[in-house]
Amino acid sequence: MMEANILLVSVLALCAIAFGSCKHVEGPGLGDSGSDLDGDTDTDTDSGFDGVDMLVVVDNTISMAEEQEILATAFFPLVNSLVNPLPDWSYPSVDNVRIAVVTSDMGLSWGGHPYTEGDGWPEPIPCSPSGDNGVFQTYATGSTVNIEHDVIRCDGSNAQCPTGWTCSVTNSDEIGTCQAPGGDGTDQTCPDMKATWFETTESSPNEDMAFAVACLADQGNWGCGMEQPLQSAAAALSRSDQKAFVREEALLAILIVSDEDDCSMEDGPAMFASDEIQDEDGMSMKHLACGLNPGFLYDIQHYYTLFTGLKTAPNSVVFAAIVGVSQVDVCQGTGDTLGDCLDHPDMGLYVVHKGSYPGYWCFENACTNGTVTEALPGLRYVRLAYEEFGKMSYISSICNDDWTPAMEDIAHLIATSQQ
C-alpha cells in the first residue's frame, strides 16, 4: 500500500494545480452587483423578482444522520425569515416561495449517463447506476420529524412555530422561542405533502411552510458515497418532469448541505480506472479518489454556467452551502470574501490513515464538532462561491454549533437579491 508521506506529497502537488485561485470576474451575478450582509446592497434590482424558487440538496450518506436532524430545526430560521419575518427582520416577507429538496445521490452516474456494465468499477458495485437522479423528494402521510424545543425564535403571532406549538411571548413585538407541547419536540407529525414541492403564495398562504420543509430534512443515510450534490442540483433543475419548478420571474436559490466535497463526475471510466478505485484492498483508498483526480470531475464553472443559464435576467441565482469548511472568518461569508479560505491550512487535502489494518485512507477533516460532526474540506463549494458567484453566494461551516446565524444570513442574501 502507498505510504502516507508519499500520498501527502502527491496530494499537495495536485492541490497546487487543481485548487489554484483563478477568479471569474465577468458575467451575470458578479462584478459590481451583489449583496452585503451588513444591510447594504448594490444588487441590480430595477424590477425585482416575484418570489423565490429554492432547491435544497441534502447529503444522504451514512455520516449525515445527526446533521439531517440539526437541519430540520435549522430550516425554521431560513424559511421564517422569508415568509414569517420577526419584528427585528429588516425586509418585508416574500409572498411567493417554492422549496424542493433532493439528495446528493446520483449513484455512479457520470457525464449525464447512468453507470453501465463495462464502465470499470470493480466488483462489487457499491451504488445504483443513477441513484435518485435529482428527483424531488417527498414523504408519506403520517411521517414524523424531531424538532428542537425552545430554540426556534418567534413572536406573539405564533406564525413561526410548528403546528400545535406556542411562542413563549404574547406581545407580537416581543421575541421568544417556540415551545413544544409537553416540552418534547420529538416525533412531531408532519403536515400532509400533496405535491413534490412546497409553496406559499399571497392568495394561498401555507401556514405550515417551515414545518413541512423541516420534514424533508430526513433523507436517510444510504445514499451513494460518491456524493454528487452539484450534479444532483443540475439534474433536478433539468428534468422535464420538474422544469415547471423554476419560474423566470422568481429568484432561484440553491442550498447544499453536506459533510464531504462534491464529486460530480464528468469522466466516470477514467475515475473508475484510477489507482484509488482499483486498489486491491477493497475500500481502503476509494475515499481519496475524487480529491486526487479533479480532472475527471466537471469543472465548477460548468455549474455556474448551467445554473445561471436557467434564467435570462442577471443576478437571478443565489448559491449557498453549509459544508466542510474551517470555522474561521476567511472561510465563512459571502463568496467574494473567501479567497484566503482556499489557502487556509484547515482546507488542505492531507492524507491520513484511519482504523486498524487494513483500515482506510482519507483526507484530514476541515472541521470537527466533538463527536457530532466532522467534515472533509469542501473546496469545490468554496471555489464555486469565490470564483464564480461572488457576492451572490454564501458559505458556512457544517461544524458550527448553531446553524441559525448561517440560515438567517442566507435568507438575508436572498431577501436583498430578491427585492
C-alpha positions, -999 to 999 in steps of 0.1 A, spaced: 0 0 0 12 35 -7 29 52 23 12 82 39 41 106 33 42 98 -4 5 103 -7 8 136 11 34 149 -13 13 138 -42 -18 154 -28 -1 188 -21 12 188 -56 -22 181 -70 -38 208 -47 -15 234 -61 -26 226 -96 -63 219 -90 -72 245 -65 -51 275 -75 -70 307 -74 -84 318 -108 -113 341 -101 -140 346 -126 -149 383 -128 -173 387 -157 -208 376 -164 -241 379 -146 -241 379 -108 -206 393 -104 -186 424 -109 -203 454 -91 -235 435 -83 -244 415 -53 -255 420 -17 -236 427 16 -247 411 48 -244 444 67 -277 455 52 -263 474 22 -270 462 -13 -258 471 -47 -277 444 -65 -293 454 -98 -329 451 -88 -347 476 -110 -377 455 -114 -371 429 -86 -383 393 -86 -418 380 -80 -409 353 -55 -382 327 -47 -376 292 -60 -353 273 -36 -337 240 -42 -320 223 -13 -296 194 -18 -292 172 13 -263 148 16 -279 114 24 -248 93 31 -240 73 62 -223 101 81 -252 126 78 -279 113 103 -271 138 130 -267 167 106 -301 160 90 -317 162 124 -299 195 130 -311 207 96 -348 200 104 -348 227 131 -324 250 112 -349 252 83 -372 273 105 -350 304 107 -343 302 69 -380 298 59 -394 320 86 -371 349 77 -385 349 43 -422 342 48 -429 349 86 -402 375 95 -398 386 131 -401 423 141 -363 426 141 -360 415 105 -352 443 81 -371 431 50 -407 425 41 -420 390 38 -417 371 4 -453 362 -5 -444 337 -32 -419 309 -22 -413 274 -35 -390 249 -19 -380 215 -31 -355 190 -17 -332 165 -35 -305 142 -22 -268 140 -31 -272 105 -45 -265 103 -82 -253 67 -79 -222 60 -101 -236 81 -130 -212 103 -149 -213 128 -177 -251 128 -175 -252 90 -181 -261 62 -157 -234 37 -148 -234 7 -172 -216 -26 -172 -181 -21 -185 -176 14 -172 -149 -1 -149 -159 -1 -113 -145 -32 -97 -170 -57 -82 -190 -54 -61 -208 -23 -73 -215 -1 -42 -241 22 -57 -270 21 -81 -265 34 -117 -281 68 -112 -292 70 -76 -321 94 -70 -311 113 -102 -323 147 -90 -359 136 -82 -377 159 -58 -381 140 -26 -414 136 -7 -426 119 25 -455 97 33 -486 108 52 -481 103 89 -443 109 88 -427 124 118 -397 147 125 -377 157 156 -377 195 162 -357 211 190 -378 226 218 -372 262 230 -349 270 201 -369 285 172 -373 323 175 -409 335 173 -432 365 182 -467 367 196 -483 358 163 -470 323 168 -466 321 130 -430 309 132 -438 278 152 -448 243 142 -485 235 143 -496 228 179 -466 247 194 -468 280 212 -445 310 214 -432 320 249 -443 356 244 -478 371 238 -469 405 226 -463 405 188 -435 430 191 -415 408 215 -394 378 206 -394 344 223 -389 308 214 -413 281 202 -424 257 229 -433 221 222 -463 205 238 -450 189 269 -416 203 263 -407 174 239 -402 181 202 -396 145 191 -418 126 167 -438 156 155 -464 146 129 -456 163 96 -482 182 75 -496 163 46 -475 166 14 -497 168 -17 -471 177 -43 -434 173 -50 -426 208 -36 -440 231 -10 -453 265 -19 -468 296 -3 -484 324 -22 -502 357 -13 -535 342 -24 -529 308 -9 -506 311 21 -491 279 35 -491 283 73 -470 251 77 -443 260 52 -413 259 76 -427 229 94 -433 210 61 -398 218 48 -383 206 81 -399 172 75 -379 169 43 -346 172 61 -346 135 70 -334 119 37 -319 88 53 -282 78 51 -280 51 25 -270 73 -4 -240 66 -27 -207 75 -11 -196 92 -43 -216 123 -34 -226 145 -64 -246 174 -49 -239 198 -78 -248 173 -104 -279 164 -84 -290 200 -84 -283 203 -121 -303 171 -128 -332 183 -107 -335 216 -125 -331 200 -159 -356 171 -156 -386 176 -180 -410 165 -152 -397 192 -129 -390 221 -152 -421 239 -140 -404 245 -107 -382 273 -119 -401 304 -128 -385 332 -149 -400 359 -127 -386 344 -95 -351 344 -79 -335 309 -79 -317 299 -48 -296 267 -44 -285 254 -10 -263 224 -4 -258 207 30 -230 181 30 -201 170 51 -179 160 21 -167 177 -11 -186 174 -43 -176 145 -67 -197 153 -97 -181 131 -123 -177 140 -160 -154 111 -169 -165 81 -150 -144 54 -167 -113 74 -161 -122 79 -124 -131 42 -120 -98 32 -136 -78 53 -110 -55 36 -86 -77 46 -57 -108 29 -71 -89 -2 -83 -70 -5 -50 -68 -42 -42 -76 -37 -5 -112 -30 -13 -125 3 0 -93 14 17 -83 40 -9 -116 49 -25 -122 79 -2 -93 97 -19 -104 92 -55 -124 124 -60 -99 147 -44 -69 131 -61 -85 131 -95 -101 165 -100 -96 163 -137 -122 137 -140 -149 159 -124 -169 187 -140 -152 220 -136 -171 242 -112 -176 269 -139 -197 243 -157 -223 246 -128 -221 283 -127 -229 284 -164 -256 258 -161 -274 274 -131 -273 310 -143 -283 298 -178 -316 287 -164 -325 324 -161 -324 353 -186 -321 382 -162 -287 389 -145 -283 383 -108 -311 358 -107 -293 329 -89 -281 327 -53 -258 298 -43 -253 288 -7 -236 258 11 -233 246 46 -204 223 42 -169 212 53 -150 245 58 -129 257 86 -148 277 113 -127 308 107 -139 341 92 -120 337 60 -139 305 52 -174 318 61 -195 345 45 -203 358 10 -183 343 -18 -164 374 -26 -147 373 8 -135 337 6 -103 340 -14 -80 332 16 -100 301 25 -86 281 -4 -51 285 11 -61 280 48 -42 251 65 -75 235 76 -86 232 39 -56 212 27 -60 177 14 -38 160 39 -40 122 37 -44 103 69 -49 66 78 -79 57 99 -89 25 115 -69 -7 121 -52 -25 93 -61 -25 65 -83 3 77 -87 31 51 -71 62 39 -90 95 38 -84 133 39 -80 151 72 -111 169 84 -115 206 77 -135 210 108 -150 189 137 -176 194 163 -169 170 191 -185 136 183 -214 151 163 -199 164 131 -167 160 113 -164 172 77 -139 169 49 -127 201 30 -155 213 7 -131 230 -17 -153 228 -48 -181 247 -30 -157 274 -19 -143 277 -54 -178 279 -69 -187 307 -45 -155 327 -47 -145 322 -83 -180 323 -99 -209 336 -78 -191 362 -58 -215 383 -37 -244 362 -49 -232 333 -27 -227 323 9 -206 296 26 -209 284 63 -193 255 82 -214 225 89 -194 221 121 -209 252 138 -228 245 170 -257 267 158 -268 269 122 -293 297 129 -269 326 121 -260 310 88 -296 303 78 -305 339 86 -276 352 66 -286 331 36 -322 344 40 -307 379 42 -288 374 9 -319 360 -8 -340 389 6 -316 416 -6 -312 399 -40 -350 393 -44 -362 428 -39 
